[in-house]
Amino acid sequence: MPTKSILLLFFCIYCSFPPNFAQDIAISDPHFDWQEQILQQIDIDMLGDAAYSELLDELSDLVVWSDTTASSLLQGRLKQNIIMSSNRTLNQRAGYREQTAGRQSINKAYLGDPWHHSLRYRMQLGKHWQAGLNMEKDAGEAWRHQFPAFDSWHVFVRAKDVRIVSNLKLQDAVVGHYRLRMGCGLLINQGFSLGKQYLSRQLTQQRNNTITPFASNAEYAYMQGGAMDLRVGSHFSLLPYFSARQIDGTYHSDRRVLTALQTDGYHRTQTEDGHRHAAWEIFTGARLGWRGEWYDVGFHATYTQLQYDYLRNYLYYNTNYFRGHQLTQFSADYTIKALGGFLRGEFVMDDKGAIANLTALQYKLTDNWVSTLLYRYYDLKYRQLHGSTLGENSEMQGEQGVTLNIDGQLSAHWQWQSMFDYFWFGQPQYGIRDIHSHGLEGMARLLYEHRKVNGSLGYRIKQKADYFRHSFDGMLSIQPNESFNSKTQFRARIFNKKENGVATNSYGYALSQSFAWNCKLWKNCPFSLVGQACYFHTDDYDSRIYLTEKAILYGFGLPMLYGEGLRYSVTGTIKIGPHIDVDLKWAMTNYANRTTISSGLQEIEGNNQQDLWLQLRFKI
């Protein structure tokens, strides 16, 4: 269907909702800063720059959908919400210095301006009908000539809890752009996969087969079509779905093959724009479920077809990765609750007979202590395109591992969290040429929560191939009254690696202090302000540090710091009446040991980088 027709249809559907933006994560305590808890639960240290950018896109759009109290299908107050955001780096990057047609044609300049723009629109009518629209243009991308001018857009219409006949209920349905999370994620999981501690908790949550409207500005890991969750009586469910969308990649017209798939969503240069919509991807399947009081069993089948053969280049670590133009997979998943325990698992097989299995057992040791044991086995030749779950290798191939979590309440104010994971490989991995290798990862965290004081101390260790990484972190938050809050963060890292038989160590640390003020000088005072300063010192990129930082509302602040320097940020909100809010943020990083920042088209001349964010929110 043409773009204009889809958007006109969308705007004609006068129903849906303003989002209750929050976190779809395992929160240990609601009093702790949710961004701080995400950073505590995930391990992002080994991400490259591209994957780091994709992660920030995801974390900026964490959404929990909430129902209203409307009493019937077509009753309930209509709510609408519009969020317009813009941000840019105030320094001039190399890609914007000489934007001539000649330089753009040879990828020496960006095609567009340095502003990033996004627009989000939500509607809700009662508790049954929702709809939404997201549009985005990344910095460096050009405005497009066709409607709606933004580089990317996503739209959805959703219906929930609709009784069709007495014994048939539409539990959930989405038309447009959506995401799926099925079973344990071996066959399909387009939700957030943010590390072992997070995933091991997520796998033991009650909601494991869900349809979610695609509310992110990211340009990957979503479906375009329709999905529905039908409940037949009180025991049976059927969840069919269909998707047809164009994907980015490197297409060779002479051979009519794809040699790479692109997931970063950038179309800033001629080459990047040439990767746009390289091929069609058809994805369809269904899950049939049977549930009772203490069990839930499901059988799932999927089929994926690409318009062209996907023939990625052969490298030492990807010999058995998916190649071809079609893939069929089958799975069986189960959930059992009995004798104080919780058992969840999924068994998957692809069309060549390769298998994968994940089993999670959670047991309540006492009223205050819970343990979770997980085992994973991914065959050397198991292939997948849409799965994402617990593991070291994102391809979920040639790996086995055991994970143990123990969490508990030490006292009224003290909590304990711990995780240990041991993994081993049966084939070479990225950065590991050995056929057989192994590694381990562990963390321990102590948390303190009181009415006016919150704090945490954490330690994480990881060994893999020829490196060891030790990470330490501490946080103290003090709120003497409703108006003021003080937050201190400390993070440190030791990175040991061996190259050519020579061992080297690199060290990094950072100390951050922030103060928040919410105006209480008079009733409905419209101001709030947060200021933060940080000093960091790292020997190199391996010892880089991540810190949480206040962002504009519904945003996520997670600066990556390496080298030596200072970082400052100021974030404020102004309420203009009951329906309009304005969010502003300015941040500057000043390096003591650089004359340039970044490289290539992103290069900045000088030793400081300044960034500006603007956001306007309307509630109707």
C-alpha positions in Angstrom: 0.0 0.0 0.0 1.4 3.4 -0.8 2.8 5.5 2.0 0.2 8.3 1.7 -2.7 5.8 1.8 -1.4 4.2 4.9 -1.0 7.5 6.7 -4.4 8.8 5.6 -6.0 5.6 6.9 -4.1 6.0 10.2 -5.3 9.6 10.7 -8.9 8.6 10.0 -8.9 6.1 12.9 -9.7 8.5 15.7 -8.6 6.4 18.7 -5.7 5.5 20.9 -3.5 6.7 23.6 -0.7 8.8 25.2 2.0 6.5 26.4 2.9 5.9 30.0 6.7 5.8 29.3 8.6 3.8 31.8 10.8 0.8 31.9 10.1 -2.6 30.6 13.0 -4.0 32.7 13.5 -6.0 35.9 13.5 -3.3 38.6 14.8 -4.4 41.9 13.5 -1.3 43.8 11.2 1.5 42.5 13.0 4.1 44.6 16.2 3.6 42.6 16.8 5.6 39.4 15.6 3.3 36.6 18.5 4.3 34.3 21.0 3.4 37.0 19.3 0.0 37.4 19.5 -0.7 33.7 23.2 0.1 33.7 23.7 -2.2 36.7 22.0 -5.1 35.0 23.5 -5.0 31.5 27.0 -5.5 30.2 27.6 -3.1 27.3 31.3 -3.0 27.5 32.0 -5.2 24.5 29.7 -3.3 22.2 31.1 -1.6 19.1 30.1 2.0 18.3 27.3 1.0 15.9 25.7 -1.5 18.4 26.1 1.2 21.2 24.1 3.7 19.1 21.4 1.1 18.4 21.2 0.3 22.1 20.7 4.0 22.9 17.9 4.1 20.3 16.2 1.2 22.1 16.7 2.6 25.6 15.2 6.0 24.6 11.9 4.4 23.8 11.2 1.9 26.6 7.4 1.8 27.0 4.9 0.2 29.3 1.4 0.2 27.9 -1.2 1.0 30.5 -5.0 0.6 30.3 -7.5 3.2 31.3 -10.6 2.6 33.4 -13.1 2.8 30.5 -16.0 0.4 31.2 -16.9 -0.7 27.7 -15.6 -1.0 24.1 -16.5 2.5 22.8 -16.6 4.4 26.1 -13.9 6.3 27.8 -12.2 9.6 27.5 -10.1 10.2 24.3 -6.4 11.0 25.2 -3.8 12.3 22.8 -0.1 13.0 23.2 2.4 14.6 20.9 6.2 14.7 21.5 8.5 16.6 19.3 12.3 16.3 19.9 15.4 17.7 18.3 19.0 17.5 19.1 22.4 18.2 17.6 26.1 18.5 18.3 26.9 22.2 18.4 30.4 21.7 17.1 30.9 21.2 13.4 31.7 17.7 12.3 33.8 17.0 9.2 30.8 15.7 7.3 29.1 19.1 7.3 32.0 21.4 6.4 31.9 21.2 2.6 28.6 19.7 1.6 29.0 20.1 -2.1 27.4 17.7 -4.6 30.9 16.4 -5.6 31.9 15.6 -2.1 28.6 14.0 -1.3 28.9 11.8 -4.4 32.1 10.2 -3.1 31.0 9.9 0.5 33.2 12.8 1.8 30.2 14.8 3.1 26.8 14.0 4.6 23.6 14.5 2.6 21.6 16.4 5.2 21.9 18.8 8.1 23.3 18.1 11.6 19.9 18.0 13.4 18.2 14.9 14.6 14.4 15.3 14.7 11.7 12.9 15.9 7.9 13.2 16.3 5.8 10.8 18.3 2.0 10.8 18.3 -0.3 8.6 20.5 -4.0 8.3 20.9 -6.2 6.1 23.2 -9.9 5.7 23.3 -11.1 3.8 26.4 -9.2 0.7 27.3 -9.6 -1.2 24.1 -8.3 1.0 21.2 -4.8 2.5 20.7 -2.8 3.9 17.8 0.5 5.6 17.3 2.8 7.2 14.8 6.6 7.7 15.0 8.7 9.7 12.5 12.4 10.3 12.6 15.3 11.9 10.8 18.9 11.1 12.0 21.6 13.8 12.0 23.2 13.9 8.6 20.2 12.4 6.8 18.5 14.5 4.1 14.8 15.3 4.2 13.0 13.0 1.8 11.0 14.4 -1.1 8.0 12.2 -0.7 5.5 12.4 2.2 6.0 12.4 5.2 9.6 13.8 4.5 11.1 12.1 7.5 13.7 9.4 6.8 11.7 6.7 8.6 8.3 6.3 10.1 6.3 3.7 12.0 2.5 3.4 12.5 0.2 1.0 14.4 -3.4 0.5 15.4 -4.1 -1.8 18.4 -7.1 -3.5 19.9 -7.1 -5.1 23.3 -9.5 -7.3 25.3 -12.3 -7.4 22.7 -14.9 -10.1 23.1 -15.9 -11.4 19.7 -18.4 -14.1 20.7 -19.0 -15.6 24.1 -16.2 -18.2 23.8 -13.8 -16.2 21.6 -11.8 -13.2 22.8 -9.3 -11.0 21.0 -6.7 -10.6 23.7 -4.4 -8.4 21.7 -4.0 -7.4 18.0 -1.8 -4.9 16.2 -1.9 -3.8 12.6 1.1 -1.9 11.2 4.5 -2.0 12.9 4.9 -4.3 15.9 7.3 -6.6 17.8 7.0 -10.2 19.0 8.4 -12.0 22.0 7.8 -15.7 22.0 8.8 -18.5 24.3 12.4 -18.0 25.6 13.4 -16.0 22.5 15.2 -18.8 20.7 13.0 -18.6 17.6 11.8 -15.0 17.9 12.4 -12.2 20.4 12.3 -8.5 19.3 12.2 -7.2 22.8 15.1 -5.8 24.8 18.0 -8.2 25.2 20.2 -6.3 27.6 22.6 -8.8 29.2 22.5 -12.0 31.2 21.3 -10.7 34.5 18.4 -8.8 32.8 17.5 -11.7 30.5 17.7 -14.4 33.2 15.1 -12.3 35.2 13.0 -11.7 32.1 12.8 -15.4 31.3 11.1 -16.1 34.6 8.5 -13.4 34.2 4.9 -14.4 33.6 4.5 -12.6 30.2 6.4 -14.6 27.6 4.3 -14.6 24.5 3.4 -11.0 23.6 2.6 -8.6 20.8 3.9 -5.1 21.3 3.3 -2.0 19.1 6.6 -0.8 17.7 7.1 2.4 19.6 10.8 2.9 19.0 12.6 5.2 16.6 15.0 2.4 15.9 14.9 1.0 12.3 15.4 -2.7 12.9 13.9 -5.7 14.7 10.3 -5.1 14.0 7.5 -6.5 11.9 5.3 -4.8 9.3 1.9 -6.4 8.9 -0.4 -7.8 11.5 -0.6 -10.1 14.5 -3.3 -11.2 16.9 -3.6 -13.2 20.1 -6.9 -15.1 20.1 -8.2 -16.9 23.2 -10.6 -19.7 22.8 -12.4 -20.5 26.0 -10.1 -20.5 29.1 -7.5 -22.9 27.9 -6.5 -22.4 24.2 -4.8 -19.6 22.4 -3.8 -19.0 18.8 -1.2 -16.3 17.9 -0.8 -15.9 14.1 1.3 -13.2 12.5 2.4 -12.0 9.1 5.0 -9.4 8.1 6.3 -8.1 4.7 8.9 -5.3 4.9 11.9 -4.0 3.1 15.2 -4.4 4.8 18.5 -2.5 4.3 21.6 -4.3 3.1 24.3 -4.6 0.5 22.8 -5.9 -2.8 24.9 -6.9 -5.8 22.8 -6.5 -8.9 25.1 -8.5 -11.1 24.9 -11.6 -8.9 21.4 -10.8 -7.5 22.6 -11.6 -4.0 22.8 -9.8 -0.6 26.2 -9.9 1.0 25.4 -7.9 4.2 22.3 -6.8 6.2 22.3 -3.3 7.7 20.6 -2.6 11.1 21.9 0.8 12.1 19.3 2.7 10.2 21.7 5.4 9.0 21.2 6.9 5.5 23.6 9.9 5.8 25.9 9.3 2.8 25.4 8.1 -0.7 26.7 4.6 0.2 24.5 4.4 3.3 21.5 5.6 1.3 22.2 3.0 -1.3 21.7 0.3 1.3 18.1 1.4 1.8 15.4 -1.2 1.0 17.8 -3.6 -0.6 15.3 -6.5 -0.4 11.9 -7.7 0.8 11.6 -10.0 3.8 8.5 -12.1 4.3 8.0 -13.5 7.8 5.0 -15.5 9.0 4.1 -18.0 11.6 1.8 -19.0 14.4 1.8 -20.3 18.0 -0.8 -22.7 19.3 -1.0 -22.7 23.1 -2.8 -24.7 25.8 -2.8 -23.4 29.3 -4.1 -24.5 32.7 -3.8 -23.4 36.3 -0.2 -24.5 36.6 1.1 -25.0 33.1 1.3 -23.3 29.7 2.5 -25.3 26.6 2.9 -24.0 23.1 3.9 -25.2 19.6 5.3 -22.6 17.2 6.3 -22.6 13.6 7.8 -19.8 11.5 8.9 -19.2 7.9 11.2 -16.5 6.6 11.9 -15.7 3.0 14.3 -13.1 1.6 13.8 -11.7 -1.9 17.4 -12.6 -2.8 20.0 -15.1 -1.5 21.9 -13.9 1.5 25.5 -14.9 0.9 27.6 -13.2 3.5 31.4 -13.4 3.2 33.0 -16.4 4.8 35.1 -15.6 7.9 36.7 -17.8 10.4 33.9 -17.4 12.9 30.8 -17.4 10.6 31.1 -20.6 8.6 27.8 -22.0 9.9 25.8 -18.8 10.0 22.6 -18.5 8.0 23.0 -18.3 4.2 20.3 -18.6 1.6 16.9 -17.0 1.1 14.5 -19.1 3.2 14.4 -20.5 6.7 11.8 -22.7 8.5 11.9 -23.3 12.2 9.8 -25.1 14.8 9.7 -24.9 18.5 7.9 -26.2 21.6 7.9 -24.0 24.8 6.5 -24.7 28.2 5.9 -23.1 31.6 5.2 -25.1 34.7 4.5 -23.7 38.2 4.5 -26.3 41.0 5.9 -27.0 44.5 7.2 -23.5 44.9 9.2 -23.6 41.7 8.9 -22.1 38.2 10.1 -24.0 35.2 10.3 -22.4 31.7 12.0 -23.8 28.6 12.0 -23.8 24.8 13.2 -26.4 22.3 13.8 -25.3 18.7 14.8 -27.1 15.5 15.5 -25.5 12.1 14.8 -27.0 8.7 18.2 -28.8 8.6 17.7 -30.5 11.9 20.0 -28.3 14.0 18.6 -27.7 17.5 18.8 -25.2 20.4 17.5 -25.5 23.9 17.1 -23.1 26.9 15.8 -24.2 30.3 15.2 -21.9 33.3 14.3 -23.0 36.8 13.4 -20.5 39.5 13.0 -21.7 43.1 12.0 -19.7 46.1 14.5 -20.6 48.8 12.8 -18.7 51.6 10.3 -15.8 51.8 13.1 -13.4 51.0 15.5 -15.4 48.8 15.1 -16.6 45.2 17.5 -18.6 43.0 17.4 -19.0 39.2 19.3 -21.7 37.3 19.5 -21.6 33.5 21.1 -24.0 31.0 21.5 -23.3 27.3 22.6 -25.4 24.4 23.0 -24.0 20.9 24.0 -26.5 18.2 27.1 -25.8 16.0 24.8 -25.4 13.0 21.7 -23.9 14.5 20.6 -20.9 12.3 18.2 -18.1 13.2 17.3 -14.6 11.9 14.9 -13.2 14.6 15.9 -14.9 17.8 17.6 -13.2 20.8 18.1 -14.6 24.2 20.7 -15.4 26.9 24.2 -16.1 25.5 27.6 -14.8 24.6 27.1 -15.1 20.9 24.3 -13.1 19.3 23.9 -15.8 16.6 23.1 -18.4 19.3 25.4 -21.0 17.7 28.0 -23.4 19.0 27.6 -22.5 22.6 26.7 -24.0 25.9 26.4 -22.3 29.3 25.1 -22.4 32.8 23.8 -19.3 34.6 23.0 -19.0 38.3 21.2 -16.0 39.9 20.7 -15.6 43.7 18.7 -12.5 44.8 17.4 -11.8 48.3 16.4 -9.3 51.0 19.0 -9.1 53.7 16.9 -6.9 55.9 14.3 -4.1 55.7 16.8 -1.8 53.9 19.4 -4.1 52.4 19.2 -6.2 49.2 21.6 -8.6 47.5 21.9 -9.5 43.8 24.3 -11.9 42.3 24.9 -13.7 39.0 27.4 -16.2 37.8 27.7 -17.5 34.2 30.1 -20.2 32.8 30.1 -20.7 29.0 32.0 -22.8 26.5 32.2 -22.8 22.7 32.6 -25.6 20.2 33.7 -23.5 17.3 35.6 -20.2 16.7 34.0 -17.0 17.8 34.5 -13.4 16.8 37.9 -12.5 18.2 38.5 -16.2 19.3 40.1 -18.4 16.7 40.3 -21.5 18.9 37.9 -24.3 18.1 37.3 -24.9 21.8 37.2 -22.1 24.3 35.5 -21.1 27.5 34.9 -18.1 29.8 33.0 -16.8 32.8 31.1 -13.8 34.0 30.0 -12.9 37.5 28.6 -10.0 39.4 27.6 -9.2 42.9 25.7 -6.1 44.1 24.6 -4.8 47.5 21.8 -2.2 47.5 20.5 0.0 50.4 17.2 1.7 50.3 15.7 4.1 52.8 13.2 6.9 52.7 15.8 9.6 52.1 18.9 7.6 51.2 19.6 5.0 48.4 22.9 3.4 47.5 24.6 0.5 45.9 28.0 -1.2 45.5 28.7 -3.5 42.7 31.5 -5.7 41.2 31.6 -7.5 37.9 34.2 -9.8 36.4 34.5 -11.2 32.9 37.0 -13.6 31.4 36.9 -14.5 27.8 39.7 -15.7 25.4 42.8 -13.7 26.3 41.3 -10.9 28.5 40.1 -10.3 32.0 37.9 -7.3 32.9 37.1 -6.1 36.4 34.5 -3.4 36.9 33.5 -1.6 40.2 30.7 0.8 40.7 29.1 2.7 43.6 26.2 5.1 43.8 24.8 7.2 46.7 21.6 9.2 46.4 20.4 11.5 49.1 17.0 13.3 49.1 16.6 15.5 52.2 13.2 16.9 51.1 10.9 16.9 48.1 12.8 19.7 46.4 16.4 18.5 46.4 18.3 15.4 45.5 22.1 14.7 45.4 23.5 11.7 43.5 27.2 10.6 43.5 28.5 7.9 41.2 31.9 6.2 41.1 33.0 3.7 38.4 36.3 2.0 37.8 37.7 -0.7 35.5 40.7 -2.8 35.1 41.2 -4.5 31.7 43.9 -7.1 31.3 44.6 -8.6 27.9 47.3 -10.7 26.3 48.5 -10.2 22.8 51.4 -12.1 21.2 52.3 -13.5 24.6 52.6 -10.1 26.2 50.1 -9.1 29.0 49.0 -5.5 29.4 46.8 -3.7 31.9 44.7 -0.6 31.3 42.8 1.3 34.0 39.9 3.7 34.0 37.8 5.5 36.6 35.2 8.2 36.7 33.6 10.2 39.5 30.3 12.1 39.0 28.2 14.4 41.1 24.7 15.7 40.3 22.1 17.9 42.0 18.4 18.0 41.2 15.9 20.7 42.2 12.2 20.6 41.8 10.6 23.9 42.4 8.2 23.9 45.4 8.3 27.6 46.1 4.6 27.8 45.3 1.8 25.5 44.2 2.2 24.2 40.7 5.7 25.7 40.4 6.6 24.9 36.8 10.4 24.5 37.0 12.8 21.6 37.6 16.6 21.5 37.1 19.4 18.9 37.2 23.1 19.7 37.0 25.8 17.1 36.7 29.6 17.2 36.6 32.0 14.2 36.0 35.7 13.7 35.9 37.0 10.7 34.0 40.4 9.2 33.3 41.0 6.0 31.3 44.2 4.7 29.7 42.5 3.6 26.4 39.2 2.6 24.8 39.3 -0.9 26.5 39.1 0.8 29.9 36.2 3.1 28.9 33.5 4.1 31.4 29.7 4.4 31.1 27.7 6.7 33.5 24.0 7.4 33.8 23.1 11.0 33.2 19.8 12.9 33.4 18.2 13.2 29.9 15.2 15.0 28.5 12.0 13.2 29.6 11.5 9.8 28.0 15.1 9.9 26.9 18.1 7.9 28.1 21.5 9.4 29.1 24.4 7.0 28.9 27.6 8.8 27.8 30.6 6.6 26.9 33.8 8.2 28.3 37.5 7.4 27.6 40.6 9.4 27.7 40.9 12.2 30.3 38.5 15.1 30.9 35.5 16.7 32.4 31.8 16.4 31.4 29.1 18.8 32.4 25.4 18.7 31.7 22.3 20.7 32.7 18.8 19.5 32.1 15.6 21.4 32.8 11.8 21.2 32.4 9.3 24.1 32.2 5.6 23.5 32.4 3.5 25.9 30.3 0.0 25.4 31.6 -1.5 22.0 32.2 -1.0 20.6 28.6 2.5 21.8 27.5 5.9 20.9 28.8 9.3 22.0 27.5 12.5 19.9 28.1 16.0 21.3 27.5 19.4 19.8 27.9 23.0 21.0 27.3 26.1 18.9 27.7 29.8 19.5 27.2 32.7 17.1 27.3 36.1 18.7 27.6 39.1 16.4 26.9 42.6 17.1 28.4 44.5 14.8 26.0 43.0 15.4 22.6 43.2 17.9 19.7 40.4 16.1 17.7 37.4 14.1 18.7 36.1 11.0 16.8 37.2 10.3 13.2 36.1 10.3 9.6 32.9 12.3 8.9 32.2 12.5 12.6 35.5 14.2 13.4 35.4 17.4 15.5 38.4 19.8 15.5 39.3 20.8 19.0 39.2 19.2 22.5 35.5 19.8 23.5 32.1 18.6 22.3 28.9 20.3 23.1 25.4 18.8 22.5 21.9 20.3 22.7 18.5 18.7 23.1 15.1 20.3 22.8 11.7 18.6 23.4 8.1 19.8 23.3 5.3 17.7 24.8 1.6 18.3 24.3 -1.3 16.5 26.1 -4.8 16.8 24.8 
